[in-house]
Amino acid sequence: MCKFLTCLVLACLLFSINVCAQAIEMTIDASKVGPKIDRHIFGQFAEHLGTGVYEGIWVGLDSKIPNTRGIRNDVVAALKAIKVPNVRWPGGCFADEYHWRKGIGSKRPQTLNPNWGGVIEPNTFGTHEFMDFIDQIGSEAFLSINVGSGTPQEAAEWLEYLTTDQPTDLAKERAANGHQVPYKIPFLGVGNESWDCGGNMTPDYYLSQLKVYNRFVRNFNPAQRQNDQMLKIAVGPGGDEPRFTDWTETIMKAWKDRKWSWDMQGLSLHNYTVVDWGKKHSSTDFGEKEYAEILKKTLEMDGLIAKHSAIMDKYDPEKKIALVVDEWGAWYAPQPGSDPGFLVQQNSQRDAILAALNINIFARRADRVRMANIAQMINVLQAMILTDKEKMVLTPTYHVFKMYVPFQDATFVPVRFEAGTYTHGNITLPRIDAIAARDKNGKLWLAVTNVDPNREVEIDLKTPGISAHSFSGETLVAPKVDSVNTFDRPNTVVPKPISAKAQNGKLVMNLEPRSVTVVSVE
Ligand code: AHR
């Protein structure tokens, strides 16, 4: 008997078989109310880069691909379904070389895109096309203005062109180009990575630019004068090194000491998940080692946010300034055979898990993180959608964004659990992660990620104070961590329904290995 038990224990240790796994107790404290999880943390980013805009969104009026005014219908329908709250455009590094006048009117010059492959920029997708796209998908515009190679006057005129209701020459030009009424511009990014591709500026130099741009680049839309005022987002840090903590200090201190003539409402943070910039992981050809490495790396997002939030708290204890994580996601080696300047990568179940972990981090820090933009929306980096001519495929990351829709503008509700551990080699990670929230209709939602790629997990759910009798929702599972959706096999990774009723007063969830699950608790 003793021998048998020893063998069983050994077998458990060696093979981590499910029967040995302890259930994880999870308690949703529905009586406690946290901050709102701003829907804008589910924002997207569309840069003129590779086929992100041209092909991914814009196919042109004469295309055989079904389109509405040049914008592909399949992509619009897919994006509508994930309720994209805002889209950041036109860059990225591209924004600091973009001159908006080249992208309006009937004569569009061919220019260059030196940042991304040095290819021709046809300027056929410009201001009006972007605003039409935003309208078609039911989203809001987050414009990045050119601080690097533009002027305050150029940016001020762009905003006048877009937003004034007065009969100025620029407003007349806008009307002549097809839009009589002012556009709504809720978000303005003042430069991009000004410490690097945006002009290699010092914090003090950027600060001077910020003050000038924030003073003169105005939104004139009468509908945004009292309510819905445009939020101005300053360039913020891109890491945790001293040069970046100095950056946050400089901007936040200046904001605290500001005079009436300038203000800002957001500070940006960029953080990509990359293990080694010199030798990036493949997006398809990887094993459990790389799976564990990437997830370990991505969890550093939390510490990074904490570090910069602590600096912000010193100058802004009331948390008036939002931390805007307007570039995040996994950055892998370019797909073999693709133009390295186009940042093409596949998207696997590993990325679905990575996306869920980051969204959970943003939600837990919702008091400060009120906006985020995954990089990038289509065909670039950790995309929602991949296209190839008339074909389109939805990625595992897309499905996570769709499953998390109920969390948009929901109220954070604390969840308690002992996560347990998942270990591979010398890397140990939390075995599970979870967040909960109450939506506007009072419905309770729970999202649980089973990080462990090998072991199913049983969650025993308790909801003190409310009698929960069932849960139902969807679970995103995949045959392997490197499973992907392709144009030929688009349904390898798709959500499937999951539900159960309480038994003996207990709600039990059995979650498959390497899965993301979102359910409502009734
Ligand atoms: O998303 C790709 C690039 O990454 C952006 O253009 C830039 O801001 C960042 O370095």
Boltz pocket constraint, residues with backbone or C-beta under 6 A from the ligand:
constraints:
  - pocket:
      binder: B
      contacts: [[A, 47], [A, 91], [A, 92], [A, 93], [A, 94], [A, 192], [A, 193], [A, 197], [A, 327], [A, 375], [A, 376], [A, 381]]
      max_distance: 6.0
